């Protein structure tokens, strides 16, 4: 697998990447790779496993299951 080295990263960008990696419990390199892949391949991002998420309850709206939310998201991408 090829390797990429990025030099002279601005301090602000580095700190944002570092904080994002910490929040997502990833290494700095893995976080940078995930961000690059998401930006360059936006439709190759794996779908979330909604079975692990609770049903969303909106005030004044009918209950939406995780599957219903995913279906609405998918419909918007067509």
Residue pairs with C-beta under 8 A, 6 or more apart in sequence:
6 32
9 17
17 28
17 31
17 32
17 35
18 28
20 31
20 35
21 27
21 28
21 30
21 31
24 31
24 34
26 34
37 44
37 45
38 45
43 77
47 70
48 70
50 65
50 66
50 67
50 69
50 70
51 66
53 66
55 63
55 64
55 65
55 66
56 63
56 64
56 65
56 66
56 69
57 63
58 64
